[in-house]
Amino acid sequence: MSSDPLHDPEFLTSLRRDMLRFAEMQLRDRAQAEDAVQEALTGALLGKEKFSSRASVRTWVLAILKNKIVDVLRRKMREPVVVNAENDEDLAGYFDDRQHWAEDTRPSEWQTPQQAMESRQFWEVFEACLYRMPEASARIFTMREVLGFDTDEICQTLAITTNNCFVQLHRARLALRACLGANWFGEAA
């Protein structure tokens, strides 16, 4: 790796892939996620002299992305909600007509819990479960557990109460547990 990771193509490719995954999971809109990632990377490249090395370059760029996502979420909160039917079409291959796991896409068993966590297939199921949740619950869960927002930041960004935030997190965790239990771990509903 070169002394400047922001000019290392391998580092940037890996970083951009991870950034896009986080942004898309949070924003649920590929174009908005792409824009947020592009703005964050551009901001990092233009402001690299401000990087103080207190954190890794990756952490610093992800913090910039977090701020871009917050900006997009604030704008989204001011706009009327439009249902995006594309998400259901993207997931159609995973579920049958009765909304059960499609037989040929059911995840296979793993050998150890550590291997399962590292499995790409597990994360695809995890993301499918997130997309199945109500948008508000999934957004709050992702902000808290993936992006590392604290409760006050979530409440301020989304203009919700602390109690509402905790209720939504609880519901999201229950829904995620049920979905992963049924669609990954093979537990009965």
C-alpha positions as CSV (number, residue, x, y, z in Angstrom):
1,M,0.0,0.0,0.0
2,S,1.3,3.4,-0.8
3,S,2.0,6.0,1.9
4,D,-1.3,7.7,0.9
5,P,-4.1,5.2,1.1
6,L,-6.4,7.6,-0.7
7,H,-4.3,7.1,-3.8
8,D,-4.1,3.3,-3.5
9,P,-6.5,1.8,-6.1
10,E,-6.9,-1.5,-4.0
11,F,-7.7,0.5,-0.8
12,L,-10.1,2.8,-2.6
13,T,-11.9,-0.1,-4.3
14,S,-12.4,-1.9,-1.0
15,L,-13.4,1.2,0.8
16,R,-15.8,2.3,-1.8
17,R,-17.5,-1.1,-1.8
18,D,-18.0,-1.0,1.9
19,M,-19.2,2.7,1.8
20,L,-21.7,1.9,-0.9
21,R,-23.1,-1.1,1.1
22,F,-23.5,1.1,4.2
23,A,-25.0,4.0,2.3
24,E,-27.4,1.8,0.3
25,M,-28.6,0.0,3.4
26,Q,-29.2,3.2,5.2
27,L,-30.7,5.2,2.3
28,R,-32.5,2.4,0.4
29,D,-31.8,4.2,-2.8
30,R,-28.9,3.2,-5.0
31,A,-28.6,6.6,-6.7
32,Q,-28.6,8.5,-3.5
33,A,-26.1,6.0,-2.0
34,E,-23.8,6.4,-5.0
35,D,-24.0,10.2,-4.6
36,A,-23.3,10.2,-0.9
37,V,-20.3,7.9,-1.4
38,Q,-19.0,10.0,-4.2
39,E,-19.4,13.2,-2.2
40,A,-17.7,11.6,0.8
41,L,-14.7,10.4,-1.3
42,T,-14.4,13.8,-3.0
43,G,-14.5,15.5,0.3
44,A,-11.8,13.2,1.7
45,L,-9.6,13.8,-1.3
46,L,-10.1,17.6,-1.2
47,G,-9.7,17.8,2.5
48,K,-6.9,15.2,3.1
49,E,-4.7,17.9,4.6
50,K,-7.2,18.1,7.4
51,F,-6.7,14.5,8.3
52,S,-4.9,14.4,11.6
53,S,-4.2,10.6,11.8
54,R,-6.0,10.3,15.2
55,A,-8.1,7.6,13.4
56,S,-7.5,5.4,10.4
57,V,-8.1,6.9,7.0
58,R,-11.0,4.4,6.6
59,T,-12.6,5.6,9.8
60,W,-12.2,9.2,8.8
61,V,-13.7,8.7,5.4
62,L,-16.6,6.7,6.9
63,A,-17.2,9.6,9.3
64,I,-17.5,11.9,6.3
65,L,-19.9,9.5,4.7
66,K,-22.0,9.4,7.9
67,N,-22.3,13.1,7.7
68,K,-23.4,12.9,4.0
69,I,-26.0,10.3,4.9
70,V,-27.3,12.5,7.7
71,D,-27.7,15.3,5.2
72,V,-29.6,13.1,2.8
73,L,-31.8,11.8,5.6
74,R,-32.6,15.3,6.7
75,R,-33.6,16.2,3.2
76,K,-35.7,13.0,2.9
77,M,-37.5,13.8,6.1
78,R,-38.7,17.0,4.6
79,E,-40.0,15.3,1.4
80,P,-43.2,13.3,1.0
81,V,-42.7,9.5,1.2
82,V,-42.7,7.7,-2.1
83,V,-43.0,3.9,-2.1
84,N,-40.1,2.3,-4.0
85,A,-41.4,-1.0,-5.5
86,E,-37.9,-1.8,-6.9
87,N,-36.8,-3.1,-3.4
88,D,-39.5,-5.8,-3.5
89,E,-38.5,-6.8,-7.1
90,D,-34.9,-7.1,-6.0
91,L,-35.9,-9.5,-3.2
92,A,-38.4,-11.5,-5.2
93,G,-35.8,-14.2,-6.0
94,Y,-35.3,-14.9,-2.3
95,F,-38.9,-15.5,-1.4
96,D,-41.8,-17.5,-2.9
97,D,-45.4,-16.4,-3.4
98,R,-46.3,-17.1,0.2
99,Q,-43.4,-14.9,1.4
100,H,-41.4,-17.9,2.6
101,W,-37.8,-18.6,1.8
102,A,-37.4,-19.9,-1.8
103,E,-36.1,-23.4,-1.6
104,D,-33.2,-23.0,-4.1
105,T,-32.0,-19.8,-2.3
106,R,-32.1,-21.0,1.3
107,P,-28.7,-20.5,2.9
108,S,-26.7,-23.6,3.6
109,E,-25.5,-24.6,7.1
110,W,-22.1,-23.4,8.3
111,Q,-19.5,-25.2,10.2
112,T,-18.8,-22.6,13.0
113,P,-20.5,-19.3,14.0
114,Q,-17.3,-17.4,13.0
115,Q,-17.5,-18.8,9.5
116,A,-21.2,-17.8,9.3
117,M,-20.4,-14.2,10.3
118,E,-17.8,-14.0,7.5
119,S,-20.1,-15.6,5.0
120,R,-21.2,-13.3,2.1
121,Q,-24.4,-15.3,1.9
122,F,-25.2,-14.5,5.5
123,W,-24.8,-10.8,4.9
124,E,-27.1,-11.1,1.8
125,V,-29.7,-12.7,4.0
126,F,-29.2,-10.0,6.7
127,E,-29.7,-7.3,4.1
128,A,-32.8,-9.0,2.7
129,C,-34.2,-9.1,6.2
130,L,-33.4,-5.4,6.7
131,Y,-35.2,-4.6,3.5
132,R,-38.2,-6.6,4.7
133,M,-38.5,-4.5,7.8
134,P,-40.6,-1.3,7.9
135,E,-38.4,1.5,6.6
136,A,-38.4,3.5,9.8
137,S,-37.3,0.6,12.0
138,A,-34.6,-0.5,9.5
139,R,-33.3,3.1,9.2
140,I,-33.0,3.5,12.9
141,F,-31.4,0.1,13.4
142,T,-28.9,0.8,10.7
143,M,-28.1,4.2,12.1
144,R,-27.5,2.7,15.5
145,E,-25.9,-0.6,14.8
146,V,-24.1,-0.1,11.5
147,L,-23.2,3.5,11.4
148,G,-22.7,3.9,15.1
149,F,-25.0,6.8,15.8
150,D,-25.9,7.4,19.4
151,T,-29.5,7.7,20.4
152,D,-29.4,11.5,20.7
153,E,-28.0,11.8,17.1
154,I,-30.7,9.5,15.8
155,C,-33.5,11.4,17.6
156,Q,-32.2,14.7,16.4
157,T,-31.6,13.6,12.8
158,L,-35.0,12.0,12.4
159,A,-36.9,14.4,14.7
160,I,-38.2,11.5,17.0
161,T,-38.4,11.0,20.7
162,T,-36.0,8.9,22.6
163,N,-38.8,6.5,23.6
164,N,-39.9,6.2,19.9
165,C,-36.2,5.4,19.0
166,F,-36.0,2.6,21.6
167,V,-39.3,1.2,20.6
168,Q,-38.3,1.2,16.9
169,L,-34.9,-0.4,17.8
170,H,-36.7,-3.1,19.8
171,R,-39.1,-3.8,17.0
172,A,-36.2,-3.9,14.5
173,R,-34.2,-6.4,16.6
174,L,-37.2,-8.6,17.0
175,A,-38.0,-8.5,13.3
176,L,-34.4,-9.2,12.4
177,R,-34.1,-12.1,14.9
178,A,-37.3,-13.6,13.5
179,C,-36.3,-13.2,9.9
180,L,-32.8,-14.5,10.5
181,G,-34.1,-17.3,12.6
182,A,-36.5,-18.4,9.9
183,N,-34.4,-17.7,6.8
184,W,-30.9,-18.4,8.0
185,F,-30.8,-20.5,11.2
186,G,-33.8,-22.6,10.2
187,E,-35.8,-22.0,13.4
188,A,-39.5,-22.5,13.4
189,A,-41.5,-19.2,13.4
